[in-house]
Amino acid sequence: MTSFGYVPLHPSMAPPGDRRRFPGYAEGRSLDFSVIEGWDGVDVAVLSTEADIFRWCKAPVDVAVVLDLPDAFLDEVSSAKTRARGLAKWVAGPLSRPVMDYDRAMRRLIDRADAVVCSTPEQAEKLKRHSDNVHVALDLHVEIEPLSVGEDTEAGAEFSRLDVVWEGMHPTLGAIEQVLPALRMVDQMRGVTFHLITDPAAPRFMNRFLVRNLHKVVSSWGLTVEIHDWEVGVLRDVAQNCDVAIVPVVREDPYQLGKPENRMRIFWRLGLPVIASDTPAHRRAVEFAGVPLDTLCAGQEEWETALVSYAADGVGRRLAAEKGQAAALGPYGDQTILGAWDQVFASVGVR
């Protein structure tokens, strides 16, 4: 029997990636695995981005190494932040020694890996420069129980207060800035409550350092903002009482522009229409689901047009939500993602 090991994002297995990536697949396929630091007694080692690069570059050839890289790190522009990453990861613990060129070190690990898993076809094309066995797998969302699409077409619904929801981690908070003028515009028309589902205290660097208080950040937005702790149950409860979700992205940032459509799929699963930034992944998702293209926004003016339009159109919101949910629970759903991981392990000789 094949022995699986996993190097998690965090020892607590609390981050979403420690549920929605390989561990979610293992649960779905009833595979036992152990949390590991080294390869002793392991046939297949699945590595998150928190693995010790130096250790795993030296893994023996009889251990199949599967490297999971869901974010578009190869798209990042070199900066003081990226150059400091190797030092910060050493200080925080994942790396056994500091490194001045983290991306170069990661490419060495990609070269060693027997299979590399990413989240978008665009990422896969870049990774194929360094590996001849690259696979695409989106996140599994089994933990998020679907909700029915809301009944939002009754007479007068377009005049009631609009509840808008966003969820995510602190590095993506900056993308909300481009949507604030549109939210204020709708707020003047009918009133808006903006729900943020995230960590109230948000570190600004490496998910660990320079903590800021989000209540202070949102106090200058000029909107009614409610901050909710990120928990699966809270996400579902808040979504159940919202009218529309937003997924903005800083399109000028190659790293964010390269992110997959996972957050759209979450909100579609929860029965909500989604207005999102126009990115390769979001456009692919919208076209795949048959959702109207006017739910994609390339800048502030388009955000204003889309939010004002959908705020006044309960029927349009419902139709967009229905098409999105049909995709999220069908061809974009968990069985498809499980099948993608099946192919990953088949490619390294595990059947």
C-alpha positions as CSV (number, residue, x, y, z in Angstrom):
1,M,0.0,0.0,0.0
2,T,1.3,3.5,-0.9
3,S,2.3,5.6,2.0
4,F,1.4,9.3,1.7
5,G,3.0,12.2,3.6
6,Y,2.1,15.9,3.6
7,V,4.0,19.0,4.5
8,P,1.2,21.5,5.5
9,L,0.9,25.2,5.3
10,H,0.7,25.3,9.1
11,P,1.1,22.6,11.8
12,S,-2.4,23.3,13.0
13,M,-3.8,22.5,9.5
14,A,-6.0,25.5,10.0
15,P,-5.4,27.4,6.7
16,P,-8.0,26.8,4.0
17,G,-5.3,25.3,1.7
18,D,-4.7,22.6,4.3
19,R,-8.3,21.5,3.8
20,R,-9.0,22.3,0.2
21,R,-5.9,21.1,-1.6
22,F,-4.3,17.6,-1.0
23,P,-5.9,16.9,2.4
24,G,-9.4,17.5,0.9
25,Y,-8.5,15.1,-1.9
26,A,-7.3,12.5,0.6
27,E,-10.5,12.8,2.6
28,G,-12.6,12.5,-0.6
29,R,-10.7,9.4,-1.7
30,S,-10.4,7.9,1.8
31,L,-6.6,8.0,1.7
32,D,-4.6,8.0,4.9
33,F,-1.6,10.3,5.1
34,S,0.7,11.6,7.8
35,V,2.0,15.1,8.4
36,I,5.7,15.0,7.8
37,E,8.9,17.0,7.9
38,G,11.1,14.4,6.2
39,W,10.6,11.4,3.9
40,D,11.4,8.5,6.1
41,G,8.8,5.7,5.5
42,V,7.0,7.8,2.8
43,D,6.4,6.7,-0.8
44,V,4.7,9.9,-1.9
45,A,5.4,13.3,-0.4
46,V,3.0,16.2,-1.1
47,L,4.6,19.5,-0.4
48,S,2.9,22.9,0.3
49,T,4.7,26.1,-0.2
50,E,5.8,26.0,3.4
51,A,8.1,23.0,2.8
52,D,11.8,23.4,3.5
53,I,13.1,23.9,0.0
54,F,16.7,22.9,0.9
55,R,15.6,19.6,2.6
56,W,13.3,18.5,-0.2
57,C,15.6,19.3,-3.1
58,K,17.7,16.4,-1.7
59,A,14.8,13.9,-1.4
60,P,15.8,10.4,-2.6
61,V,14.7,9.4,-6.1
62,D,12.5,6.6,-4.7
63,V,10.3,9.1,-3.0
64,A,7.7,10.7,-5.4
65,V,7.6,14.4,-4.7
66,V,4.4,16.3,-5.6
67,L,4.8,20.0,-5.2
68,D,1.6,22.1,-4.8
69,L,1.9,25.7,-6.0
70,P,-1.6,27.1,-6.2
71,D,-0.5,30.8,-6.4
72,A,1.1,32.5,-9.4
73,F,4.5,33.2,-7.7
74,L,6.3,33.0,-11.1
75,D,4.4,36.1,-12.2
76,E,5.6,38.2,-9.3
77,V,7.8,41.3,-10.2
78,S,11.0,41.3,-8.2
79,S,10.8,43.7,-5.3
80,A,12.1,44.3,-1.8
81,K,9.2,42.2,-0.6
82,T,10.0,39.2,-2.8
83,R,13.7,39.5,-2.1
84,A,13.1,39.4,1.6
85,R,10.9,36.4,1.4
86,G,13.7,33.9,1.8
87,L,14.9,35.6,4.9
88,A,11.4,36.0,6.4
89,K,10.6,32.3,5.8
90,W,13.9,31.4,7.6
91,V,13.0,33.6,10.5
92,A,9.4,32.2,10.7
93,G,10.6,28.6,10.5
94,P,9.9,26.9,7.1
95,L,13.4,27.2,5.8
96,S,16.4,25.6,7.5
97,R,18.7,28.4,6.4
98,P,18.2,31.9,4.8
99,V,18.2,32.4,1.1
100,M,18.6,35.6,-0.8
101,D,16.9,34.4,-4.0
102,Y,13.8,32.5,-2.9
103,D,12.3,32.2,-6.4
104,R,15.5,30.6,-7.8
105,A,15.5,28.2,-4.8
106,M,11.9,27.3,-5.5
107,R,12.7,26.6,-9.2
108,R,15.3,24.1,-8.0
109,L,12.6,22.3,-6.0
110,I,10.3,22.4,-9.1
111,D,13.1,20.7,-11.0
112,R,13.3,18.0,-8.4
113,A,9.5,17.4,-8.1
114,D,8.1,14.5,-9.9
115,A,4.8,16.4,-10.4
116,V,3.8,20.0,-9.9
117,V,0.2,21.1,-9.2
118,C,-1.1,24.6,-9.9
119,S,-4.4,26.4,-10.2
120,T,-4.7,27.9,-13.7
121,P,-3.7,27.0,-17.3
122,E,-1.7,30.2,-17.4
123,Q,0.4,29.1,-14.4
124,A,0.8,25.7,-16.0
125,E,2.3,27.1,-19.1
126,K,4.9,29.0,-17.1
127,L,5.7,26.0,-14.9
128,K,6.2,23.8,-17.9
129,R,9.4,25.7,-18.6
130,H,10.8,24.0,-15.4
131,S,8.8,20.7,-15.2
132,D,7.5,18.2,-17.7
133,N,4.7,17.0,-15.4
134,V,2.4,19.9,-14.5
135,H,-1.3,19.6,-13.6
136,V,-4.1,22.1,-12.9
137,A,-6.4,21.6,-9.9
138,L,-8.7,24.1,-8.3
139,D,-9.7,24.1,-4.6
140,L,-12.1,21.6,-3.2
141,H,-15.1,23.2,-1.5
142,V,-16.7,20.2,0.1
143,E,-16.6,21.9,3.5
144,I,-18.9,24.6,2.3
145,E,-22.5,23.3,2.1
146,P,-24.3,24.9,-0.8
147,L,-27.2,27.3,-0.4
148,S,-30.2,27.7,-2.6
149,V,-30.3,30.8,-4.8
150,G,-32.2,33.5,-3.0
151,E,-35.7,34.6,-3.9
152,D,-34.9,38.2,-4.8
153,T,-37.4,39.0,-7.5
154,E,-40.4,40.1,-5.4
155,A,-41.8,43.5,-6.1
156,G,-39.9,46.3,-4.5
157,A,-36.7,44.2,-3.9
158,E,-34.7,46.6,-6.0
159,F,-35.4,49.4,-3.5
160,S,-34.4,47.6,-0.3
161,R,-31.0,47.9,1.3
162,L,-28.3,46.0,-0.5
163,D,-26.0,43.6,1.4
164,V,-22.7,43.0,-0.4
165,V,-20.1,40.4,0.8
166,W,-16.4,40.0,0.3
167,E,-14.2,37.2,1.8
168,G,-10.5,36.7,1.8
169,M,-7.2,37.1,3.5
170,H,-5.4,40.4,4.2
171,P,-3.1,40.5,1.1
172,T,-6.2,41.0,-1.1
173,L,-7.8,43.7,0.9
174,G,-6.2,46.4,-1.1
175,A,-8.2,45.4,-4.2
176,I,-11.4,46.7,-2.5
177,E,-10.2,50.3,-2.9
178,Q,-11.3,50.3,-6.6
179,V,-14.9,49.3,-5.6
180,L,-15.5,51.8,-2.8
181,P,-16.7,54.6,-5.1
182,A,-19.3,52.2,-6.6
183,L,-20.4,51.0,-3.2
184,R,-20.8,54.6,-2.1
185,M,-22.8,55.4,-5.2
186,V,-25.2,52.5,-4.5
187,D,-25.3,53.5,-0.8
188,Q,-26.7,56.9,-1.8
189,M,-29.3,55.3,-4.0
190,R,-30.7,52.6,-1.6
191,G,-28.3,52.0,1.3
192,V,-25.5,49.4,1.4
193,T,-24.1,47.1,4.2
194,F,-20.7,45.8,3.2
195,H,-19.8,42.5,4.9
196,L,-16.1,41.6,5.2
197,I,-15.4,38.0,6.1
198,T,-11.7,37.9,7.2
199,D,-9.4,38.1,10.2
200,P,-10.2,41.3,12.1
201,A,-6.5,41.7,12.9
202,A,-4.6,41.5,9.6
203,P,-0.8,41.0,9.3
204,R,0.6,42.9,6.4
205,F,3.7,40.8,5.7
206,M,4.1,37.1,5.3
207,N,0.8,36.5,7.1
208,R,2.7,37.0,10.4
209,F,4.1,40.5,10.8
210,L,3.0,44.1,11.1
211,V,-0.5,43.5,12.4
212,R,-3.1,46.1,11.6
213,N,-6.6,46.5,13.0
214,L,-9.2,46.3,10.2
215,H,-11.8,48.3,12.2
216,K,-9.5,51.3,11.9
217,V,-9.0,50.7,8.2
218,V,-12.7,50.5,7.3
219,S,-13.6,53.5,9.4
220,S,-12.5,55.8,6.6
221,W,-14.5,54.0,3.8
222,G,-17.7,56.0,4.4
223,L,-19.9,52.9,4.4
224,T,-21.7,50.7,6.9
225,V,-19.1,47.8,7.2
226,E,-19.6,44.7,9.2
227,I,-16.5,42.5,9.9
228,H,-17.0,38.8,10.4
229,D,-14.4,36.3,11.6
230,W,-13.5,33.9,8.8
231,E,-15.1,30.6,9.6
232,V,-16.9,28.3,7.3
233,G,-20.2,28.5,9.3
234,V,-19.9,32.3,9.4
235,L,-19.3,32.5,5.7
236,R,-22.4,30.5,5.0
237,D,-24.6,32.4,7.5
238,V,-23.5,35.8,6.1
239,A,-23.9,34.8,2.5
240,Q,-27.4,33.5,3.2
241,N,-28.4,37.1,4.0
242,C,-26.6,38.9,1.2
243,D,-27.6,40.0,-2.3
244,V,-24.4,40.0,-4.2
245,A,-20.7,39.1,-3.8
246,I,-17.7,40.9,-5.1
247,V,-14.3,39.5,-6.0
248,P,-12.0,42.5,-6.9
249,V,-8.4,42.0,-8.0
250,V,-5.6,44.5,-8.5
251,R,-5.2,43.9,-12.2
252,E,-1.9,45.8,-12.3
253,D,-0.3,43.3,-10.0
254,P,0.8,40.2,-12.0
255,Y,0.6,38.0,-8.9
256,Q,-3.0,38.9,-8.2
257,L,-4.0,38.9,-11.8
258,G,-2.8,35.3,-12.0
259,K,-5.0,34.0,-9.2
260,P,-7.6,31.3,-10.0
261,E,-11.4,31.5,-9.9
262,N,-11.8,29.8,-6.5
263,R,-13.5,32.7,-4.7
264,M,-16.0,33.0,-7.5
265,R,-16.8,29.3,-7.2
266,I,-17.3,29.7,-3.4
267,F,-19.9,32.4,-3.8
268,W,-21.6,30.7,-6.7
269,R,-21.8,27.5,-4.5
270,L,-23.5,29.7,-1.9
271,G,-26.1,30.8,-4.4
272,L,-24.9,34.4,-4.9
273,P,-24.3,36.4,-8.1
274,V,-20.7,37.5,-8.3
275,I,-19.3,40.8,-9.7
276,A,-15.5,40.4,-10.2
277,S,-12.5,42.0,-11.8
278,D,-11.8,41.0,-15.4
279,T,-8.9,38.6,-15.1
280,P,-8.0,35.5,-17.3
281,A,-9.4,33.1,-14.7
282,H,-12.6,35.1,-14.0
283,R,-13.3,35.5,-17.7
284,R,-12.8,31.8,-18.3
285,A,-15.1,31.0,-15.4
286,V,-17.9,33.4,-16.5
287,E,-17.8,32.2,-20.1
288,F,-17.7,28.5,-18.9
289,A,-20.8,29.1,-16.6
290,G,-22.7,31.2,-19.1
291,V,-22.9,34.1,-16.7
292,P,-23.3,37.6,-18.3
293,L,-20.0,39.2,-19.2
294,D,-21.2,42.5,-17.6
295,T,-20.4,41.0,-14.2
296,L,-16.7,41.5,-15.1
297,C,-15.1,44.9,-14.4
298,A,-11.8,46.3,-15.8
299,G,-11.7,49.5,-13.8
300,Q,-13.6,51.8,-11.4
301,E,-16.1,53.0,-14.0
302,E,-17.1,49.4,-14.9
303,W,-17.5,48.6,-11.2
304,E,-19.9,51.5,-10.8
305,T,-21.9,50.5,-13.9
306,A,-22.1,46.8,-12.8
307,L,-23.0,47.4,-9.2
308,V,-25.6,50.1,-9.9
309,S,-27.1,47.9,-12.6
310,Y,-27.3,44.7,-10.5
311,A,-28.3,46.6,-7.4
312,A,-31.5,47.6,-9.3
313,D,-32.1,44.2,-11.0
314,G,-33.2,41.4,-8.7
315,V,-34.1,39.2,-11.6
316,G,-30.6,39.7,-13.2
317,R,-29.0,38.9,-9.9
318,R,-31.0,35.7,-9.6
319,L,-30.2,34.6,-13.2
320,A,-26.5,35.2,-12.7
321,A,-26.5,33.3,-9.4
322,E,-28.4,30.3,-11.0
323,K,-26.0,30.0,-13.9
324,G,-22.9,30.3,-11.6
325,Q,-24.3,27.7,-9.1
326,A,-25.1,25.2,-11.8
327,A,-21.4,25.4,-12.9
328,A,-20.0,25.4,-9.4
329,L,-22.0,22.3,-8.4
330,G,-21.7,20.5,-11.7
331,P,-18.7,20.6,-14.2
332,Y,-16.8,23.0,-11.9
333,G,-17.5,21.0,-8.8
334,D,-15.7,18.7,-6.4
335,Q,-15.9,15.5,-8.5
336,T,-14.0,17.3,-11.3
337,I,-11.3,18.5,-8.8
338,L,-10.9,15.0,-7.3
339,G,-10.4,13.7,-10.8
340,A,-7.7,16.2,-11.5
341,W,-5.8,15.0,-8.4
342,D,-6.3,11.4,-9.5
343,Q,-4.4,12.3,-12.6
344,V,-1.6,13.9,-10.6
345,F,-1.0,10.7,-8.6
346,A,-1.4,8.4,-11.7
347,S,1.3,10.4,-13.3
348,V,3.8,9.4,-10.5
349,G,2.7,5.8,-10.6
350,V,0.0,5.7,-7.9
351,R,-3.3,4.1,-9.0
